[in-house]
Amino acid sequence: MAEEAAAEMSGEDIFYVCKKALETVKEKLKKGEEISEETVNELTFPENLEDSEIMVPVDMRGVGEDFDDVEQMVEKLGAKGTAEAFVKAAEYFDANKDKESAEDRPKPMTAAEWRQVLQEDDMLEGEEEDLLEGEEEELEVEEDGEGEDAEEPPSKKAKTD
């Protein structure tokens, strides 16, 4: 969590990919071999990896444009373009353009640790959404209830002349 907060403050856009899959992708690109969507999924989705598999940080600023998620990248760039984008992101991270000290930089972690981070992020996002929905409901109640809760003017008394 602290690493992500620090990353956001420094402008980094850190994502973790499978180190072994990244090396495979680099080799395939070097040899001009085809990159399948399955290869991209091995690179980016830790769900099917062994717990001990090493995940390495990449800086998505190296891609050159923003994407919401990997699926959007594949849709726009294709499997090969997405693989190339992650290689660029890895090179960008390794270049350390922000000149961060080694101890301040995101560190490799196991697939099990990365899944834990993702799960915590999902839980936090869910809590944030719940909070936002709660605020929206409160606003709706306030808007709807204005007429009901507002004091009615006193009713006029009939004239008794």
MDAnalysis code that builds the backbone (N, CA, C; Angstrom):
import MDAnalysis as mda
import numpy as np

u = mda.Universe.empty(483, n_residues=161, atom_resindex=np.repeat(np.arange(161), 3), trajectory=True)
u.add_TopologyAttr("name", ["N", "CA", "C"] * 161)
u.add_TopologyAttr("resid", np.arange(1, 162))
u.add_TopologyAttr("resname", ["MET", "ALA", "GLU", "GLU", "ALA", "ALA", "ALA", "GLU", "MET", "SER", "GLY", "GLU", "ASP", "ILE", "PHE", "TYR", "VAL", "CYS", "LYS", "LYS", "ALA", "LEU", "GLU", "THR", "VAL", "LYS", "GLU", "LYS", "LEU", "LYS", "LYS", "GLY", "GLU", "GLU", "ILE", "SER", "GLU", "GLU", "THR", "VAL", "ASN", "GLU", "LEU", "THR", "PHE", "PRO", "GLU", "ASN", "LEU", "GLU", "ASP", "SER", "GLU", "ILE", "MET", "VAL", "PRO", "VAL", "ASP", "MET", "ARG", "GLY", "VAL", "GLY", "GLU", "ASP", "PHE", "ASP", "ASP", "VAL", "GLU", "GLN", "MET", "VAL", "GLU", "LYS", "LEU", "GLY", "ALA", "LYS", "GLY", "THR", "ALA", "GLU", "ALA", "PHE", "VAL", "LYS", "ALA", "ALA", "GLU", "TYR", "PHE", "ASP", "ALA", "ASN", "LYS", "ASP", "LYS", "GLU", "SER", "ALA", "GLU", "ASP", "ARG", "PRO", "LYS", "PRO", "MET", "THR", "ALA", "ALA", "GLU", "TRP", "ARG", "GLN", "VAL", "LEU", "GLN", "GLU", "ASP", "ASP", "MET", "LEU", "GLU", "GLY", "GLU", "GLU", "GLU", "ASP", "LEU", "LEU", "GLU", "GLY", "GLU", "GLU", "GLU", "GLU", "LEU", "GLU", "VAL", "GLU", "GLU", "ASP", "GLY", "GLU", "GLY", "GLU", "ASP", "ALA", "GLU", "GLU", "PRO", "PRO", "SER", "LYS", "LYS", "ALA", "LYS", "THR", "ASP"])
u.atoms.positions = np.array([
    [0.824, -1.192, 0.000],
    [0.000, 0.000, 0.000],
    [0.868, 1.257, 0.000],
    [1.856, 1.288, 0.874],
    [2.721, 2.461, 0.948],
    [3.462, 2.664, -0.372],
    [3.885, 1.543, -0.984],
    [4.586, 1.637, -2.266],
    [3.678, 2.252, -3.324],
    [2.392, 1.813, -3.332],
    [1.469, 2.343, -4.330],
    [1.224, 3.822, -4.111],
    [1.079, 4.221, -2.843],
    [0.861, 5.637, -2.547],
    [2.077, 6.444, -2.998],
    [3.259, 5.925, -2.705],
    [4.482, 6.615, -3.117],
    [4.574, 6.657, -4.639],
    [4.184, 5.570, -5.275],
    [4.234, 5.517, -6.739],
    [3.295, 6.550, -7.336],
    [2.110, 6.680, -6.766],
    [1.161, 7.656, -7.295],
    [1.696, 9.073, -7.119],
    [2.333, 9.330, -6.000],
    [2.856, 10.676, -5.753],
    [3.978, 11.012, -6.714],
    [4.815, 10.034, -7.040],
    [5.955, 10.318, -7.904],
    [5.584, 10.244, -9.384],
    [4.353, 9.833, -9.675],
    [3.919, 9.795, -11.050],
    [4.109, 8.446, -11.714],
    [4.689, 7.476, -11.016],
    [4.860, 6.153, -11.597],
    [3.501, 5.516, -11.822],
    [3.456, 4.617, -12.783],
    [2.253, 3.837, -13.044],
    [2.713, 2.383, -13.047],
    [2.850, 1.806, -11.858],
    [3.470, 0.494, -11.703],
    [2.450, -0.626, -11.868],
    [2.856, -1.623, -12.626],
    [2.076, -2.833, -12.831],
    [3.066, -3.980, -12.682],
    [2.616, -5.118, -12.229],
    [3.510, -6.265, -12.081],
    [3.203, -7.313, -13.144],
    [4.272, -7.873, -13.712],
    [4.140, -8.922, -14.712],
    [5.018, -10.108, -14.309],
    [4.675, -11.273, -14.845],
    [5.447, -12.482, -14.570],
    [6.824, -12.362, -15.237],
    [7.858, -12.491, -14.419],
    [9.225, -12.330, -14.928],
    [9.536, -13.352, -16.016],
    [9.190, -14.617, -15.773],
    [9.477, -15.670, -16.747],
    [8.730, -15.408, -18.062],
    [7.469, -15.006, -17.967],
    [6.682, -14.715, -19.172],
    [7.239, -13.501, -19.907],
    [7.716, -12.495, -19.165],
    [8.310, -11.312, -19.788],
    [9.555, -11.706, -20.580],
    [10.375, -12.577, -20.006],
    [11.576, -13.035, -20.715],
    [11.196, -13.830, -21.965],
    [10.149, -14.654, -21.853],
    [9.663, -15.421, -23.007],
    [9.187, -14.475, -24.108],
    [8.425, -13.448, -23.710],
    [7.910, -12.468, -24.670],
    [9.070, -11.760, -25.375],
    [10.070, -11.345, -24.606],
    [11.233, -10.667, -25.203],
    [11.902, -11.566, -26.238],
    [12.079, -12.852, -25.900],
    [12.705, -13.803, -26.823],
    [11.868, -13.969, -28.087],
    [10.544, -14.145, -27.906],
    [9.658, -14.334, -29.062],
    [9.688, -13.108, -29.964],
    [9.681, -11.922, -29.365],
    [9.717, -10.694, -30.175],
    [11.046, -10.591, -30.925],
    [12.128, -10.951, -30.256],
    [13.451, -10.886, -30.874],
    [13.531, -11.825, -32.081],
    [12.914, -13.001, -31.933],
    [12.942, -14.002, -33.006],
    [11.845, -13.783, -34.045],
    [10.971, -12.805, -33.796],
    [9.882, -12.539, -34.738],
    [8.764, -13.567, -34.662],
    [8.689, -14.298, -33.547],
    [7.638, -15.304, -33.382],
    [6.321, -14.634, -33.015],
    [5.243, -15.378, -33.250],
    [3.907, -14.859, -32.961],
    [3.664, -14.808, -31.451],
    [2.985, -13.760, -31.031],
    [2.592, -13.612, -29.628],
    [1.084, -13.826, -29.562],
    [0.674, -14.796, -28.772],
    [-0.757, -15.077, -28.655],
    [-1.343, -14.309, -27.469],
    [-2.658, -14.223, -27.462],
    [-3.336, -13.584, -26.334],
    [-3.070, -14.385, -25.057],
    [-2.920, -15.694, -25.210],
    [-2.602, -16.558, -24.063],
    [-1.256, -16.162, -23.454],
    [-0.289, -15.852, -24.309],
    [1.034, -15.421, -23.827],
    [0.905, -14.114, -23.047],
    [0.093, -13.190, -23.549],
    [-0.141, -11.916, -22.860],
    [-0.791, -12.179, -21.501],
    [-1.749, -13.111, -21.469],
    [-2.416, -13.435, -20.210],
    [-1.452, -14.038, -19.190],
    [-0.526, -14.889, -19.650],
    [0.492, -15.464, -18.765],
    [1.356, -14.347, -18.179],
    [1.614, -13.350, -18.989],
    [2.433, -12.217, -18.586],
    [1.732, -11.367, -17.524],
    [0.434, -11.149, -17.705],
    [-0.250, -10.118, -16.928],
    [-1.212, -10.595, -15.846],
    [-1.688, -11.830, -15.935],
    [-2.679, -12.307, -14.960],
    [-2.068, -13.365, -14.047],
    [-1.928, -13.070, -12.753],
    [-1.247, -13.978, -11.828],
    [-2.108, -15.157, -11.360],
    [-3.395, -15.183, -11.708],
    [-4.296, -16.202, -11.181],
    [-3.816, -17.629, -11.457],
    [-3.243, -17.869, -12.624],
    [-2.859, -19.231, -13.002],
    [-1.387, -19.544, -12.748],
    [-0.698, -18.632, -12.091],
    [0.726, -18.848, -11.828],
    [0.935, -19.557, -10.493],
    [2.065, -20.251, -10.394],
    [2.457, -20.849, -9.124],
    [2.677, -19.724, -8.115],
    [2.391, -19.986, -6.846],
    [2.560, -18.967, -5.806],
    [3.972, -18.411, -5.775],
    [4.958, -19.254, -6.077],
    [6.362, -18.844, -5.972],
    [6.876, -18.118, -7.212],
    [6.077, -18.054, -8.268],
    [6.483, -17.380, -9.519],
    [6.815, -15.914, -9.209],
    [7.899, -15.413, -9.776],
    [8.335, -14.037, -9.506],
    [7.631, -13.055, -10.443],
    [7.099, -11.999, -9.832],
    [6.459, -10.903, -10.565],
    [7.400, -9.699, -10.470],
    [7.602, -9.010, -11.588],
    [8.493, -7.853, -11.586],
    [7.718, -6.584, -11.938],
    [8.119, -5.460, -11.339],
    [7.429, -4.197, -11.637],
    [7.824, -3.653, -12.999],
    [6.840, -3.057, -13.673],
    [7.085, -2.322, -14.917],
    [6.370, -0.984, -14.764],
    [6.859, 0.031, -15.446],
    [6.260, 1.362, -15.354],
    [5.488, 1.622, -16.643],
    [4.158, 1.639, -16.513],
    [3.293, 1.746, -17.686],
    [3.404, 3.092, -18.401],
    [4.100, 4.062, -17.805],
    [4.328, 5.321, -18.526],
    [5.139, 5.067, -19.789],
    [5.906, 3.971, -19.797],
    [6.723, 3.629, -20.954],
    [5.915, 3.210, -22.165],
    [4.646, 2.886, -21.959],
    [3.767, 2.465, -23.055],
    [3.453, 3.634, -23.971],
    [3.358, 4.833, -23.407],
    [3.109, 6.012, -24.225],
    [1.665, 6.465, -24.252],
    [0.733, 5.634, -23.790],
    [-0.655, 6.064, -23.678],
    [-1.315, 5.319, -22.531],
    [-2.432, 5.848, -22.061],
    [-3.126, 5.256, -20.924],
    [-4.162, 4.246, -21.366],
    [-4.229, 3.165, -20.625],
    [-5.246, 2.140, -20.836],
    [-5.878, 1.828, -19.493],
    [-7.168, 1.472, -19.519],
    [-7.863, 1.120, -18.286],
    [-7.405, -0.232, -17.762],
    [-7.162, -1.163, -18.679],
    [-6.767, -2.504, -18.271],
    [-6.121, -3.236, -19.444],
    [-5.658, -4.450, -19.163],
    [-4.964, -5.244, -20.180],
    [-5.903, -5.586, -21.334],
    [-7.167, -5.880, -21.017],
    [-8.125, -6.224, -22.069],
    [-8.244, -5.087, -23.089],
    [-8.267, -3.854, -22.594],
    [-8.364, -2.704, -23.491],
    [-7.099, -2.591, -24.356],
    [-5.954, -2.904, -23.760],
    [-4.699, -2.869, -24.522],
    [-4.741, -3.884, -25.659],
    [-5.163, -5.108, -25.336],
    [-5.216, -6.168, -26.346],
    [-6.197, -5.798, -27.452],
    [-7.323, -5.220, -27.049],
    [-8.346, -4.809, -28.024],
    [-7.790, -3.768, -28.989],
    [-7.029, -2.810, -28.452],
    [-6.530, -1.713, -29.282],
    [-5.220, -2.058, -29.997],
    [-4.308, -2.739, -29.291],
    [-2.968, -2.974, -29.829],
    [-2.772, -4.374, -30.399],
    [-3.677, -5.296, -30.064],
    [-3.478, -6.694, -30.435],
    [-2.519, -7.344, -29.446],
    [-2.398, -8.661, -29.514],
    [-1.548, -9.390, -28.557],
    [-0.075, -8.981, -28.696],
    [0.405, -8.906, -29.932],
    [1.812, -8.558, -30.144],
    [2.091, -7.123, -29.671],
    [1.209, -6.189, -30.012],
    [1.389, -4.796, -29.594],
    [1.358, -4.657, -28.082],
    [0.488, -5.437, -27.437],
    [0.405, -5.402, -25.975],
    [1.698, -5.948, -25.370],
    [2.193, -7.045, -25.928],
    [3.451, -7.626, -25.451],
    [4.593, -6.617, -25.612],
    [4.641, -5.964, -26.771],
    [5.677, -4.951, -27.008],
    [5.536, -3.799, -26.009],
    [4.294, -3.428, -25.703],
    [4.050, -2.341, -24.751],
    [4.588, -2.706, -23.373],
    [4.398, -3.950, -22.946],
    [4.906, -4.364, -21.636],
    [6.431, -4.431, -21.618],
    [7.034, -4.789, -22.735],
    [8.500, -4.771, -22.819],
    [8.992, -3.327, -22.682],
    [8.312, -2.388, -23.366],
    [8.670, -0.965, -23.247],
    [8.498, -0.494, -21.806],
    [7.420, -0.935, -21.156],
    [7.166, -0.547, -19.768],
    [8.261, -1.084, -18.853],
    [8.740, -2.285, -19.129],
    [9.830, -2.868, -18.336],
    [11.116, -2.070, -18.553],
    [11.390, -1.709, -19.798],
    [12.592, -0.919, -20.109],
    [12.501, 0.455, -19.447],
    [11.311, 1.034, -19.450],
    [11.107, 2.346, -18.827],
    [11.371, 2.259, -17.322],
    [10.854, 1.191, -16.696],
    [11.088, 1.004, -15.263],
    [12.581, 0.838, -14.998],
    [13.235, -0.016, -15.799],
    [14.671, -0.277, -15.598],
    [15.516, 0.976, -15.809],
    [15.082, 1.863, -16.711],
    [15.824, 3.095, -16.986],
    [15.794, 4.047, -15.791],
    [14.798, 3.898, -14.914],
    [14.690, 4.713, -13.699],
    [14.822, 6.197, -14.015],
    [13.964, 6.678, -14.887],
    [14.024, 8.072, -15.324],
    [13.804, 9.066, -14.178],
    [13.151, 8.611, -13.104],
    [12.946, 9.489, -11.946],
    [14.140, 9.484, -11.006],
    [15.146, 8.657, -11.338],
    [16.376, 8.549, -10.556],
    [16.101, 8.272, -9.070],
    [15.199, 7.323, -8.835],
    [14.875, 6.932, -7.468],
    [15.986, 6.047, -6.908],
    [16.156, 6.108, -5.600],
    [17.129, 5.223, -4.977],
    [16.553, 3.810, -4.983],
    [17.427, 2.820, -4.969],
    [17.003, 1.420, -5.075],
    [16.007, 1.043, -3.983],
    [16.201, 1.571, -2.768],
    [15.307, 1.180, -1.674],
    [13.908, 1.782, -1.808],
    [13.760, 2.877, -2.575],
    [12.454, 3.510, -2.752],
    [11.666, 2.928, -3.924],
    [12.321, 2.128, -4.741],
    [11.664, 1.604, -5.942],
    [10.839, 0.360, -5.617],
    [9.759, 0.134, -6.359],
    [8.987, -1.099, -6.174],
    [9.889, -2.312, -6.408],
    [9.681, -3.338, -5.612],
    [10.519, -4.541, -5.658],
    [9.739, -5.701, -6.283],
    [10.484, -6.658, -6.847],
    [9.813, -7.872, -7.319],
    [9.105, -8.559, -6.148],
    [8.072, -9.329, -6.470],
    [7.366, -10.077, -5.436],
    [6.871, -11.380, -6.049],
    [6.412, -12.281, -5.196],
    [5.892, -13.544, -5.710],
    [4.476, -13.343, -6.235],
    [4.019, -14.288, -7.033],
    [2.651, -14.233, -7.563],
    [1.647, -14.225, -6.409],
    [1.939, -14.979, -5.352],
    [1.037, -15.019, -4.192],
    [0.926, -13.635, -3.556],
    [2.063, -12.930, -3.418],
    [2.050, -11.576, -2.841],
    [1.284, -10.610, -3.745],
    [1.477, -10.721, -5.062],
    [0.801, -9.833, -6.014],
    [-0.709, -10.064, -5.975],
    [-1.119, -11.336, -5.907],
    [-2.555, -11.638, -5.803],
    [-3.137, -11.006, -4.537],
    [-2.365, -11.040, -3.446],
    [-2.808, -10.440, -2.187],
    [-2.994, -8.926, -2.354],
    [-2.053, -8.275, -3.013],
    [-2.154, -6.827, -3.264],
    [-3.395, -6.528, -4.100],
    [-3.604, -7.316, -5.146],
    [-4.765, -7.103, -6.011],
    [-6.068, -7.301, -5.239],
    [-6.078, -8.307, -4.390],
    [-7.274, -8.590, -3.599],
    [-7.551, -7.430, -2.635],
    [-6.499, -6.909, -2.003],
    [-6.660, -5.766, -1.095],
    [-7.158, -4.542, -1.863],
    [-6.625, -4.321, -3.059],
    [-7.069, -3.195, -3.881],
    [-8.543, -3.333, -4.231],
    [-8.945, -4.547, -4.621],
    [-10.353, -4.789, -4.947],
    [-11.239, -4.508, -3.746],
    [-10.788, -4.931, -2.565],
    [-11.580, -4.704, -1.355],
    [-11.683, -3.208, -1.075],
    [-10.579, -2.492, -1.232],
    [-10.587, -1.046, -1.000],
    [-11.490, -0.344, -2.005],
    [-11.403, -0.740, -3.273],
    [-12.255, -0.130, -4.285],
    [-13.716, -0.389, -3.969],
    [-14.028, -1.598, -3.518],
    [-15.393, -1.928, -3.143],
    [-15.875, -1.063, -1.999],
    [-14.993, -0.845, -1.006],
    [-15.346, 0.013, 0.128],
    [-15.561, 1.449, -0.341],
    [-14.684, 1.929, -1.239],
    [-14.831, 3.287, -1.754],
    [-16.153, 3.419, -2.497],
    [-16.488, 2.417, -3.316],
    [-17.747, 2.457, -4.053],
    [-18.923, 2.442, -3.095],
    [-18.837, 1.603, -2.041],
    [-19.909, 1.558, -1.044],
    [-20.063, 2.920, -0.386],
    [-18.937, 3.561, -0.052],
    [-18.997, 4.880, 0.567],
    [-19.627, 5.894, -0.379],
    [-19.204, 5.856, -1.634],
    [-19.755, 6.792, -2.612],
    [-21.241, 6.549, -2.811],
    [-21.650, 5.272, -2.893],
    [-23.067, 4.968, -3.060],
    [-23.855, 5.463, -1.855],
    [-23.280, 5.294, -0.655],
    [-23.941, 5.774, 0.557],
    [-24.134, 7.275, 0.514],
    [-23.123, 7.995, 0.046],
    [-23.221, 9.451, -0.055],
    [-24.284, 9.841, -1.078],
    [-24.330, 9.108, -2.206],
    [-25.331, 9.406, -3.229],
    [-26.730, 9.186, -2.676],
    [-26.916, 8.091, -1.927],
    [-28.230, 7.816, -1.348],
    [-28.626, 8.914, -0.377],
    [-27.665, 9.386, 0.425],
    [-27.955, 10.468, 1.369],
    [-28.391, 11.719, 0.622],
    [-27.687, 12.023, -0.487],
    [-28.041, 13.199, -1.278],
    [-29.447, 13.059, -1.843],
    [-29.776, 11.863, -2.345],
    [-31.109, 11.640, -2.896],
    [-32.175, 11.831, -1.838],
    [-31.921, 11.302, -0.643],
    [-32.888, 11.440, 0.444],
    [-33.078, 12.912, 0.785],
    [-31.960, 13.647, 0.849],
    [-32.052, 15.067, 1.164],
    [-32.854, 15.802, 0.094],
    [-32.575, 15.486, -1.186],
    [-33.290, 16.162, -2.266],
    [-34.766, 15.807, -2.246],
    [-35.061, 14.530, -2.088],
    [-36.453, 14.077, -2.091],
    [-37.191, 14.575, -0.853],
    [-36.497, 14.630, 0.255],
    [-37.141, 14.940, 1.519],
    [-37.299, 16.415, 1.793],
    [-36.765, 17.278, 0.958],
    [-36.829, 18.712, 1.246],
    [-38.270, 19.183, 1.409],
    [-39.148, 18.736, 0.541],
    [-40.541, 19.166, 0.595],
    [-41.240, 18.625, 1.835],
    [-40.914, 17.412, 2.243],
    [-41.585, 16.790, 3.375],
    [-41.114, 17.363, 4.693],
    [-39.807, 17.574, 4.824],
    [-39.263, 18.017, 6.098],
    [-39.393, 19.518, 6.306],
    [-39.543, 20.251, 5.231],
    [-39.629, 21.707, 5.368],
    [-40.914, 22.053, 6.118],
    [-40.808, 23.072, 6.940],
    [-41.985, 23.470, 7.721],
    [-43.024, 24.089, 6.812],
    [-44.286, 23.713, 7.067],
    [-45.366, 24.284, 6.270],
    [-45.738, 25.607, 6.903],
    [-46.110, 26.572, 6.083],
    [-46.516, 27.845, 6.686],
    [-47.785, 27.625, 7.508],
    [-47.926, 28.376, 8.573],
    [-49.101, 28.180, 9.393],
    [-50.359, 28.421, 8.567],
    [-51.373, 27.609, 8.798],
    [-52.598, 27.767, 8.018],
    [-53.307, 29.036, 8.456],
    [-53.942, 29.648, 7.488],
    [-54.615, 30.922, 7.764],
    [-55.867, 30.662, 8.600],
    [-56.088, 31.549, 9.490],
    [-57.296, 31.434, 10.301],
    [-58.436, 32.129, 9.553],
    [-59.567, 31.551, 9.654],
    [-60.726, 32.161, 9.010],
    [-61.070, 33.462, 9.719],
    [-61.477, 34.462, 8.941],
    [-61.836, 35.741, 9.540],
    [-63.170, 35.586, 10.259],
    [-63.208, 36.122, 11.419],
    [-64.459, 36.096, 12.163],
    [-64.867, 37.516, 12.485],
    [-65.432, 38.202, 11.542],
    [-65.828, 39.580, 11.763],
    [-67.166, 39.659, 12.374],
])
